[in-house]
Each structure stands twice: as structure tokens, then as C-alpha cells.
Amino acid sequence: MEKNDTVTEEKINHYLDLTHRARQKASIIPAKDEPGFGSVMTMLKMADDYYSDAKYFRDQGDYVRAFGAINYAHAWIDAGVKIGLLDGHGDDVLFTLP
């Protein structure tokens, strides 16, 4: 197996795209007046904030922090799918399905 220990701009861009697609695909399950709605909105805000941070760090040339931030962003979305607050629509490439 080839050692893969370099964070490149291309790698960051790949994960930004992956996370963007996940954010677009995942849909909120609870209605506004149902339990869990506030929690899922908090999770999505965290994902959006980390996504924004990842782009900022990438643009600054700080690829290590960008890589960390984009992984946090995707994890928030993935967690929402895993616990049933977001619907991943059966996509087992973008999400770890329940």
C-alpha cells in the first residue's frame, strides 16, 4: 500500500466537494415543531461553519487545518444521518448509513 501522508490543495478540494454534495443531499427529517429540529439545525450550522473554515484555511495555504475542518464539517452531517435527524437518501458513499 502506498503511503499517503501529504495534504494537498487537490485533496482539500476533493473533500470540500464531497462535503458540499453531502450537505445538499441530506434533508431534515423532523418538522420545525417536532423534537430534534433544533438539534439538527445546530448540527447543520456547525457543519456550515466548519466548511467555511476549511475554505478559509485552504485559501490561506494552511492545508492541515483545512483538512481537519472539512472532516469535522462532514462528520456533523454524517452524524445527523446516523442518528436519524437527517435523511441520507440511501447514499452509502456520502454517508455512514444507519
TANORDA-V752194 format. One record per pair of residues at least 24 apart in sequence whose C-alpha atoms are under 7 Angstrom apart, sorted by the first residue. I is the first residue (numbers start at 1). GAP is how many residues later the second one is. D is the distance in whole Angstrom. If there is no record, write none. Layout:
I GAP D
I GAP D
//
This chain:
7 56 6
7 57 6
8 55 7
9 49 7
9 54 7
12 54 7
12 55 6
15 55 7
16 54 6
19 55 5
22 72 6
23 54 7
25 63 7
26 60 6
26 61 5
26 62 5
27 59 5
27 60 5
27 61 7
28 57 6
28 58 5
28 59 6
29 56 5
29 57 5
29 58 6
30 55 7
36 49 7
40 40 7
40 45 6
43 33 6
44 32 7
44 33 7
46 27 7
46 30 7
47 26 4
47 27 7
47 29 5
47 30 6
48 25 7
//
